[in-house]
Amino acid sequence: MSDGPTLLIFDFPARPPGGPDQAAALRALAQDIAAEPDLDWKIWTESAADRRAGGIYLFRSRAAAEAYHAKHAARLAKAGITAIEATYRSYDAPLTAITRGPVG
């Protein structure tokens, strides 16, 4: 197992949009996530049709991704969100650079 840069992909059931209160809560969550140690970036994902949401994260190490996975899964479970799917991936840097992927 490599401890180099690691993509963490989360996907889980999403609640319908909840208006300004939910938007404010998500902004606060985004600010908390932005301060996560060793996180380079997150892309927020959603599918209203499938009622799913999640994100694609790039962490500087597998260890940081695993630590965040545990934290975020607990946060989601506390909010009553179950059936969380999470996967880890590395990436091919030379090919990603050719296709302008947002990685270092």
N, C-alpha and C positions, 0 to 999 in steps of 0.2 A: 504494500500500500504506500503510495507516494504521499508526502506531506507538502507538495507544491500547491499552486493555485487550484482551487476546487470550486466547481459550480454546484450549487445546491438548488434543486428545483422542488418547490412546494406546490401542491394542488389539493384543494379541499372544497367541500360544499360551501356555497356562499348564500348569505341572506339577501333578500331583495334590497335595493337601495333604500336608505332610511332617512333621507333629507339632510338638513343642515347639522343636526346633532351627530349623525353618523359621519358626515364629511369632516367635522371638527375632530372627532375621535380618530379618524384615519389620518388626518394631518399630524396629530400628536403621535400616533404610532409611527408614521414615516420619520418624524424627527428622532424618535427613540431608536429606530432601526439605523438611521444615518450615523448615529454615534456608536454603533456596534464595533468592537475592536476587530481589526483586520478585515473589515468589509470594504471592498472596492466600490461596489455598486449593487443596486437591485433594480430589476425591471418588474413592475407590477403587472400581473396578468388577470384577465377576467373574461368570462363568457356568460353573458346574461341569459342566452338561450339554454345553456347547459346548467345554469345556476352553479358555476364553479368560479373559484378565484385562487390566487396564489402569487407566486413570484419566482423569478430566476435571480439568484444571488451569485456574486463572485467574491469568494473569500481568498485571502492570501495563503491559507493552508487548510488542509483537511481537518486538522484539529479545531481550528476556529469555526469551520462549517459545522462540525459535529456539536460543538458547544452551543452554537446558535440554534441548531435543529432542536436540541433538548429544550432550550429556553422557549422557543416559539411554539413547539408542540404543546408544552405545558400551558402557555398563554391561550392557545386556541381551545384546548380541552376545558380550561376554566370558563371560557365563553360558551361552552356547550357544543363546540365544533368537533366532530369526530370524523372518521373515514379520511384521515389525513394521509396523503401520499407524499413521500419525500424520496428523492434519488440524488446521488452524488455522481458527478462526472468530471473528468479532466478534459482538456481540449488540445487540439493541434494548433500551436501558436503560428507556425509559418502559413498554413492554409487559412487560418482565421484572419491573419493580416491581409492576405490577398482579397478576401471578401469583406474587408472593413469591419470585422467584429470588434466590439467595444472592450477589448482586453488589452492590457499593457503591451 
